[in-house]
């Protein structure tokens, strides 16, 4: 036995049998398909915005300095970058600890 799906078009009011698009006006009547298309469009928009976003200048500086041809510049960059990561780790630990104590 075949499933029959009746969908009413929100645009023109036509009842459509087993269709994803309205036979009169071409509007999407399948709400699942409509939501899927909207999610895909939002994901594409987020990706486009991320590509256009300018990276942080400090991050760009450290990325360039870590691959610099001069060994002294490269060593200093790695030292400061490692120090920064350790400071962030300690700060994150304290934030977790204070949050846990406060709760």
C-alpha positions in Angstrom: 0.0 0.0 0.0 1.3 3.4 -1.0 1.5 6.3 1.5 -0.4 9.3 0.4 0.8 12.7 1.7 -1.4 15.7 1.3 0.3 19.0 1.8 -1.4 22.4 1.6 0.6 25.2 0.1 1.0 28.2 2.4 1.3 30.5 -0.5 -1.7 29.7 -2.7 -3.7 27.2 -0.6 -3.6 24.4 -3.2 -3.6 20.8 -1.8 -0.8 18.8 -3.3 -0.6 15.0 -3.3 2.9 13.4 -2.8 4.7 16.5 -3.9 7.5 18.6 -2.4 6.7 21.7 -4.5 3.3 23.2 -5.2 1.9 22.3 -8.6 0.3 25.7 -9.0 2.9 28.3 -7.7 6.1 26.2 -7.3 6.5 27.0 -3.5 8.1 24.4 -1.3 5.3 22.5 0.6 7.4 19.8 2.2 8.4 21.4 5.5 11.3 19.0 6.1 12.8 19.8 2.8 12.3 23.5 3.4 14.1 23.3 6.8 16.9 21.3 5.3 17.4 23.9 2.6 17.3 26.7 5.1 19.9 24.9 7.3 22.2 24.4 4.3 21.9 28.1 3.4 22.7 29.2 6.9 25.7 26.9 7.0 27.0 28.3 3.7 26.4 31.9 5.0 28.4 31.1 8.2 31.3 29.6 6.1 31.3 32.7 3.8 31.4 35.0 6.9 34.3 33.0 8.4 36.3 33.2 5.2 35.8 36.9 5.1 36.7 37.4 8.7 40.2 38.9 9.2 42.4 36.8 11.5 43.7 38.3 14.7 47.0 40.3 14.1 48.7 38.7 17.1 47.9 35.2 15.8 49.2 36.1 12.3 52.4 37.6 13.9 53.1 34.4 15.9 52.3 32.1 12.9 54.8 34.0 10.8 57.4 34.2 13.5 57.2 30.5 14.2 58.3 29.8 10.6 60.8 32.7 10.3 64.1 31.8 8.7 66.1 33.4 11.5 66.6 30.9 14.4 66.6 33.6 17.1 63.3 35.1 16.0 61.8 31.6 15.7 63.1 30.6 19.1 61.7 33.7 20.8 58.4 33.3 19.1 58.1 29.7 20.2 59.1 30.6 23.8 56.5 33.4 24.1 53.9 31.3 22.4 54.5 28.4 24.8 54.4 30.8 27.7 51.1 32.2 26.5 49.6 28.7 26.2 50.7 27.8 29.8 49.3 31.1 31.2 46.0 30.4 29.4 45.9 26.8 30.8 46.5 28.0 34.3 43.9 30.7 34.0 41.4 28.1 32.6 42.1 25.9 35.6 41.5 28.7 38.1 38.2 29.6 36.3 37.1 26.0 36.5 38.1 25.8 40.1 36.3 29.0 41.1 33.2 28.0 39.1 33.2 24.6 40.8 33.6 26.2 44.3 30.9 28.8 43.6 28.4 26.2 42.6 
